[in-house]
Structure formats: C-alpha cells, structure tokens
Amino acid sequence: MSQHSSPPNKRQRVDDADDLGGTSEPVTTRSPSLWFDDGNVVIQAEATRFRVYRSILSLHSDILADCFGLPQPEGEPTVDGCPLVHLSDTANEIQDVYGNYSVYDHTKPLPFPAVRAMIRLGRKYNFTAFQEEALRRLQKEFPQELNQWNEKDKYVFTFLEDSPSLLFELVNFAYENSIQSILPTAMTWLCLRYPLATIISGSKISDEKTISLLPGALEMCLIGRYGLCDVIPGYVDQLVAAYADFIDHCHDIRECAESFRMFLSEVFGAHAGVKGRVGSFQWQDVVEDDVVNSLCTSCGPKLTDKYEELRINAWENVPGYFGFQTWSALKDL
C-alpha cells in the first residue's frame, strides 16, 4: 500500500470577497486613498485594509522595520500576494496619519484627531517626524513665552482646526499623555474662553454628546482658574503701593491722582468678570489710551513700566497655578 506525503503548507490567500457569507469574520473594506496596486504589504486596522509600501514604513519606524523583518510562519494569510499585518489602532488613526497630506504643509491647520494620532502612533511606533511635527504645532498654538502669548488672538487657532470641543479634547489628551509643555497655556485659554459652568459640565456638541474634562484635568483646571482670578486684584494692590513711591516726583498731583483713580477703576472694573481676569493681562486690554495719557510725563511711564513688570511676574506664575513648578520644568513624558 503506497503512502502519499502531504504537500507543503501554502500561505493562505485572503481576499476581501472571502469575508462575505459563511464566515464569522467581519467584512473588510479597502481604503479608497491608501490602496496602492504596487504596494507590498497590507495593514489592517479594525475592518479597513491599507495596501502600502513596507520600505517607506520601515524607513520612518524602526519598530515596524523589525516587525517586517521577522520570518513569516507558514500558512499565514496574504492579500493579493502581500503579507497581512493586523494593527490594534483605529482605521481613522491610520488614515489621519498616512493619508492626510496636510501633515506635510506646516502652514495649514490640521484637525485635532490627526494631531492626536500623530503623537499616539508616533510614540507607539517611533515615528519621530510625525510626533515632532504634532508637538511643534501644539507648542506654537499654546506658547510658553509671554511675547508669543501677547501676539495670539485668543479666539483664533492657527495650527489646529477649531471646533466646539477642541480645548476640552486637547486638555484631556495632554493630561492623559503627560504633555506638560502646553497644559498651563491650554488651560488658561480654556478658562478665558468658557464660563465656569461650561468648564464643569463640558462642551455640548450635540443633543446626545458632551465632551467633558477628565476628573483629574477638571480639578487641575479649577485650581488654576482660582489662581488666575487673583491676578488682577493683586495688580491693583501693587500699583497703589508703586504710585505712592513715585508721587513725590509728580508734575501735577491733583490731575494725576484723578487719572490714577480712573486707571484703577478701569483695571479692576473692566476685569470684574472672571473671564476678563484670566485674559492676556495686557495694558492695552485693560486701560484706555486717554487715561494713560492723562497722567503726567513722570507718573505715566513709571506706571506703565510697573504694570508690565507685574504682567511678566504673573506669567511666570501661571504654571504654579495649575500645580506645576516653572515653565522650564515642564516636560513631555
């Protein structure tokens, strides 16, 4: 009786059509923008497949390069002759990073999900260039330098696409991923842009969905907001003390005293609301030019210099309001 040897195992071929009927496997779809006929590896995230180039992925990621370098066991499935690699990431993340060509246009704002994916996948797979570009955008949007903060329009984003929930999503992401370099500025911006009730309850983006701060992020934000609210009252106390020091050199005590009273009224009155108190603290945002100009040539410049000194000191204290030490001590872990 003759014996027949079994044929060697062949790598199983998997086609998209094989997922239809008679199987419990989910139906897969091909990415319309990331399916290249001459690609040599197929990546599957959730139920979406991407046919891309192994050499390009390996060039940007040593982790994926090592993964592709491992010998494939016999019988592993292929798609159109290409090895099939399953990733635990979402299809949207893969699409946002690899299929969003705006990533390479440094002047064009990106949607936050793309920036978030660039950092998350950048950390996971050592995509250094993606991670650095995402952090660059965030740090430009939420600067640590006072002069850069002064130049920003606090209601207009430059490097990110705005959305009703952007600041809430961004603060949550930075908090969860220890991106400390932007947290004090981002939380200050959130306190400026939203009233207390919205900060606590979250941003309602539809009847069914609200984006709220994580418990730890909310606690940090509320503590920081309390500190920010004390900035303007602190200005008033110190400005009164400073004015008493240089009044001996005043050219017109009666006129300057009245102008100084109006000045204090504008500083404190204009910022009686919490949102005003946590703003940019800029001189021109607080006091009208005619009030400053009505001070004498001795008192006016001195008061202006003192106010700027107070602003610089207040900005240096901003990280401390949110539980950090100094700007230079902020680290992205």
Secondary structure, 3 states (H helix, E strand, C coil): CCCCCCCCCCCCECCHHHHCCCCCCCCCEEEEEEECCCCCEEEEECCEEEEECHHHHHHHCHHHHHHHHCCCCCCCCEECCEEEEEECCCHHHHHHHHCCHHHHCCCCCECHHHHHHHHHHHHHHCCHHHHHHHHHHHHHHCCCCHHHHHHCCCCCCCCECCCCCHHHHHHHHHHHCCEHHHHHHHHHHHHHHCCHHHHHHCEECCCCCEECCCHHHHHHHHHHHHHHHCHHHHHHHHHHHHHHHHHHHCCCHHHHHHHHHHHHHHHHHHCCCHHHHCCCCCHHHHCCHHHHHCCCCCHHHHHHHHHHHHHHHHHHHHHHHCCCCCHHHCCEC
